[in-house]
Amino acid sequence: MLHKITTTLLLGCGLVASAMAAQAQERSDVVARLNAALYAPDVIESSDTDVRRFYELRGHLPVWWQGDGWHDHVELALVWLARADTIGLSPERYAAANLAALIDPLVAHGLTDEDIATLEIALTDALLTYARDRQTGRIDPTVTGWMSQTTIARDTPKALVAAVEEGDLVGWITALTPEREGYARLLPELSRYRALAVLDWPAITAGDSIKPGASDPRVTALRTRLEHLGDLSVATVHDGGDIYDDALVDAISRFQARHGLDADGVVGRKTLVALNVTPAERALTITANLERMRWIPAQAELGERHVEVNLPNFELVAYEAGEPSLVMPVVVGAPEHRTPILSDRIVNLKFAPTWTVPHKIAKDEILPKLQEDPTWLATNSFRVFADWGATNEVDPETIDWTEMTASSFAYMLRQDPSESSALGLVRFSLTNEFDIFLHDTGARSVFARTERSLSHGCVRVGDPAGLAQFALATESTAWTAQEVDEALTAEETHYQSLSQPLPVHLMYLTAWVDDAGQMQFRGDIYDEDTELLALMETADDEVVIELPVLIGSLDPIDAPEIELALAD
């Protein structure tokens, strides 16, 4: 919402003297001014309901103003607002600097009752906004298409009232820290990369790949870059020359592993691109991921047993009692066929699954193959039906595929079960409206790639037997590895429903610190970082409180206007 509050402070020499004389004056009208500001007819629709509720819980009385000055809590609150940037938030969004100037003790002597009420409300609004932003993020995740489970917002006004009454504002602020595992580890990296951003960061020039043992004039720049990033110890002994030696190869391999690249020690195009990303850009990536970590609940809230898939990392992790039980590579949707970010449940396993080809894939991708090779269907175990009920099968040899176009294609294609089929040996069925599910694949060679955004949206899993056993472990009679293998090799299609559906959370993180303390970055495969950072910038700028302030002048006409960004 857009709050419009205007305060004029006249701090001329004569006014300071009169203000000092009036220091002990009783502010009996502050409560009336406060409530007039909160409930004025022209403010009712836009006023922050959390601010109103806070004062309702406090009996409609001022909280920060104590009759002759500001409460000691105010100084602490202003410090936290001013330091919002250390956790990836924006102090300007909370009017931190300007509120601090207006709430200065010297200025307080010249405040009118209306000024006090205005600043009282502004400070409360700033704190409640900061609390929401710090705990659950300043961007509504659904705006970005995030449909995965999110943190449940707490009763912020009630918690702040309790903190004020108990005199424990520090405890209140500390409790706002997101509970998602990894958030606390990522915070120091924001400071580290911001510190690196003050260094010169010239681009290392492109050229031929640098292979171990080679001599290259770019080696000195590589060594300096890796020392700054922490992949190469500054104590490493080297001759200072241009030889790409073993120590530097090891450092490059570490850098590559941290950035989701082939850790082959060869400095090729992709590695140079990653090396040339500036620390300032990395800091923005960290900021975006801190925002996402505010959205993501702690693992305990996601299920005692659950599965998480980090799409940019192409990895699935199955958790039990908060600990990783199973880790495997996955293939996710290509940029033109994005895997949605959502939470769902595995409700059944379909062994020896058939694959009914989506119509768009059939007409756009398979039809051209049939026009080149009419035997392709039989070679790959596909059957053709004239209807989507699969009641009228058609012999593909009777169809002249060359005369058909994408717009005239009217057949249903279904692939029979086989180890080499598109769905492999098992499908893990979900319930979402996008027809997205997890499954095995007949094309297992793709798991050797580091970049695996290749599918039409579904998630292909690298260890289908392991995931099947994890999913079936809580059935009344837990499945053994042998029973899972027998089901996977069965020739007839059959389902196994789960009596306890298994939660699955598809997420999107491009920066995190792993359990070994290593900073990890991944490519922004769906441009989600770019979109989120733009939304965050807009959120910091679009909502403004205007507080014209007159300092050292009796002439209101000469007053500079200071815009206080205090967003909802």
Secondary structure, DSSP 8 states (H G I E B T S, - for coil): ---------EE-HHHHHHHHHTTT---TTHHHHHHHHHH-TTTTTTS-HHHHHHHHHTTT--SSB-SSSB-HHHHHHHHHHHTGGGGT--GGGBTHHHHHHHT-HHHHTT--HHHHHHHHHHHHHHHHHHHHHHHH-SS-GGGGT-BS-------HHHHHHHHHHHT-HHHHHHTTS--STTHHHHHHHHHHHHHHTTS--------S-B-TT-B-TTHHHHHHHHHHHTSS-TT----SSSB--HHHHHHHHHHHHHTTS--SS-B-HHHHHHHTS-HHHHHHHHHHHHHHHHHS--HHHH-SEEEEEEGGGTEEEEEETTEEEEEEEEEEE-GGG----BEEEEEEEEES--EE--HHHIIIIIHHHHHH-TTHHHHTTEEEESSTTS-SEE-GGGS-GGG--TTT---EEEE---TTSTTTTEEEE---TT---EE--S-GGGGGSS--EEESSSEEES-HHHHHHHHHTTSSS---HHHHHHHHT-SS-EEEEEEEEEEEEEE--SEEE-TTS-EEE---TTSHHHHHHHHHHHHHHS--EEEE-EES-S-GGG--EEEE-B--
